[in-house]
């Protein structure tokens, strides 16, 4: 193995509520809510949070606002506040299915897989025709090691929407984890034909090509993945390994060290630094990094 690890699989789209306010709703709250929605769509998350707060000052029992502000908090990397808002939206309206869905995705990202599954089970009948629901369900089942269930969920997602790139990517990931690279490659290529910005598919396809020794083909793919996700440590490490194989040693070292600045305990990146020093002829330094990598991951291959 060159640098594999369980990557964060791609999530389905979050569900924005547009609200269905009757004439009894406070007009100012609706106005502020709409401003918040506009800012959310423009990815101006702090502004969105501000306007949703203004709306809640006028109408504190407006479930749609809590849901959408939860999305804004989530996009702002404030998961605790997002969870509070999704919980509040459900408290105000116990049949607010979009909030259950969004909470399930957030719980998934937080690693609370059982709680996420509870929410998904609750809304299963409501979203039985939603391709993205089944992607999310498949993601949770993957993390709970229910691989047959995950496969079935992704395949259902593709029946409902044959152009769901995330479903192809995550379905391919299951093959990837089983070392079934030909089928994984097929899924990743299909995902990229639908959406060339599937960074997870780009990186994994680059990894497969490097396994096949096709380093020159792999390099532009992993570079595209990094362009889309510059701070993804595993993408950087994969690029570093590919550069090592291409003989671009100094650039490889710089890239691997960048990866380690983001995630310092990545055994594969540490091993790859060992490979760098091995190629430079510094066997003592190489052994230091190999030993450190082995300590972090006794099963890692030193080659």
N, C-alpha and C positions, 0 to 999 in steps of 0.2 A: 504494500500500500504506500502511496506517495504522500498523502496528506489528507485522508478522508476523516470526516467527522460528521456527526448528525447536524446538518445545516438546518437553520430555521426554515421550514417549508412555507411556501407562499400562502398567504391568507386570502380568503374570498373578500369581496367588496363589503364594506360596512354599509349599514342602512341608515340613510338620512331621512328623517321625518320632515315632511313639508307642512304638517299640521292640517287639521280640518276644523277650524274654529267657527263656531256658530256666531250669531249676532249678539249673543250674551257675553262673548269674550271681550275683554277690555281692549279697545282699539289701539291704545298706546302699546300694550303688550304685543299685539300682533305686528305693529310697525317695527318695534325693536327686534322681534323674533325674525322678521324677514330680513332686516339688516344683518343680523347674526348669520342667517343662512347664506346671504350673499358673500360675507367675509369668509365663511367656512369654505365655500366653493372656490374662492380666490386664494385659499390656503393662507389667509391672514388670521391665524388661529387666536392670537391674543386679542385682536379686535373682535373676533366672533365671540369669544368668552365674555368680553366687556358688554356687548349688546345683549347677549343672552341673560347676563346678570341684570341689566336694566329691565328686560322683559319680565324676569322673575320678581323684581321689586313691585311690578304692577299686577302680576298674576302668579302668585307662588304655587298654585296647584295646576300649572300648565305642564303636563307630562312631556309633550313634544320638545319643550325647551330643555328640560333635563337631559333627554336623550341626545339632542344635538350638541349641547354643551359637553356632554360626556365624550362625544366624538372629537370635539375640539381639544379637550384635555388629553385625550388619548394621542392625538396627532402632535401635541405639544410635549409628549413624553412625561405626562403626569398621570400615571395609571391609577394611583390611589384616588385622586379627585374624579377621574373618569368613572371608576367603580361606584363611588358615592352617588354620582349623578344617574347612572344606569339603575342603581338600586332605588333611588328616589322616583325615577320615572315609573318603575314597576310598582312601587308603593302607591303612587297616585292612580295608576291605571293597571290593574293586575292582568289585563288582557292586551297589554301593549307589546305585541309580538316582536316588533323591530328592536325594542330595548332588550328583550331576552336574547335575541340574536347577537346584538352588539356586545352584550355582557358576556356571552359565551365566547366570542372571539377574544375579548380582553382577558378573560380567565385562562383561555388557552395560552395567550402570550405570557401570562404570569406563571404558567406551569401548573395551574389548578385544573387538571384534566377531568377529574371526576365531577367537579362542580360545573365545568363547561358542558360535560355530557348530560348532566341533569337538565340544564337549560335547553339544550338541543333536543332532548327527548320530549320535553314539554311542548315544543313548537313544531315537532315533526310533521304532524298532520296539516298544519297551516302552510308549511313550506314544502309540501310533498312534490310540488312542481318547480321548485327553485334549484337550478343547477348549482348556484353558489352555496346554498345550504348544504348540499351533499359534499362539496369540496371541504367545507368546514368540518362536517361530520367525519369525513375521511382523514382529515388532519388530526383530529382528536384520537380517532381509532389507531392511527399510526403511532402516536406518542404513547398510547397504552398497550402497544404491541399486539393489537388485534388486526393483523395484516390482511387476513381474508375479509374482515369487515371493511377495512379501509379500501381494499381493492374494489369491493362491491359498491362502495359509496362513490368512488371516483368514476367507476364505469356508469353508474346511474347518472352522475353529473354530465357525462359525455352524451348519454342518450338524450337527456333533456336539452343540452346545448353542445352540439359537435364542435363549436368554435370556442369552447372554454379553455383558454391557454393554461390557466392555473391547474385545471384538472389533468391535462396532459402532463404538465411538469411534475405534479405531485404523484401521479400514477407512475411516471417514469422513475421517480425517486424510489419507489418500492422495488422495482426491478434493479435499480442501482445498488440498493442495500443488499440484494441477493446476489450481487456480482453478475447479474444477467445483463451485461453491457449492450448486447445487440438490441434487445427490446427496450432498454432504457434509452439508448441512443435514438431509436425510432420515435419514442414519445417526446424526447427533448427537441428533436428536429421538427416535429409536428407543432409543438408549442411555439417554437420560434418562427415558424411559417405564419402563424396566426398573430403573434405579438413578438417582434424582434427585441423588445425590451424586457423579456423574461430573464432577469439577471441570474437567477438560480439555475435555469436551464443552460444558459451560456457557460456558467462556471462548471457545471457537472459534465457538460459535453466536452469542454476543454480537458477536464480530468480524464475522461474516457479516451480521448485522442492521445493524451500523454501516456496512458497505459498501453496504447497501441504503438507507441514510439513516434507518433506524428506530432512532434513538438512545434514545428513551424506552423502547422494548421491550428494547433491548440492555442498558441500565443495570442492571436488577435481576438479569439473568443473570450479568453479570460480578461483581456484588456477592456473589452466592451462591458463585461460584467462589473469590473472595477470602476469604469466610468459612470455606470448607473448606481453603484453602491461603493463609494470610495473608502468607507470605513469598515468594510467587511473583511475581518482579519483572515478568514479562510480563503477568500478569493486572492488576497495578496500573497498568502503563503503558496497557493497553487501556482501563481505566476512566478514566484521565486524559484520553485522547483523546476518549472519549465525552462526558465532562464539558465539555471545550472546545467541542464541537459544540452542547452544550445551553446554552452561555453561562454556565456555572458556573465562571468563570475562576479564582477564588482556590482553590476546592476542587480544581480540576484541577491547578493548580500544586503544591499540597501533595501530591497523590497521585503525580504524576510524580516529584517530588523524593524521595518515599518509595521509589519504584521504583529510582531512581538510587543511593540509599544502599545498596541490596541488590546492584545490578549497575551499576557506574559507567560501564561502556563500552557501554551499550546505545544504539546510534545512534538507534533509533526514539524512545526516551525523550528523548534530547537534542534531536532534531528537534522533538518535541512541545513542549518548553520554548520552542523558537524560535517555534512557532505561538502559544504563550501570549503572548510578548512582541509578536508581530506583531498579535495581537488587541488588546493593550493600547496599540498605537500606538508602541511603542519599536522602530523599525526597525533601529537600530544594534545593540541587544542581540539582536534576532531574528537578524540576519545572523551574529553571533558564534556562536550556537548552530547555525544552519544550516551554517556552514562547518565547525564541529567534527563535526557529524553526517556531512557529506560526506567528511571526512577518514577517519572510521571505516568508512564504507560509501559508496563512490562511486556506487553504484546507487540510493541512497535517494531517494525522491521528496519534494521540498520543496513541500508543499501542505497 
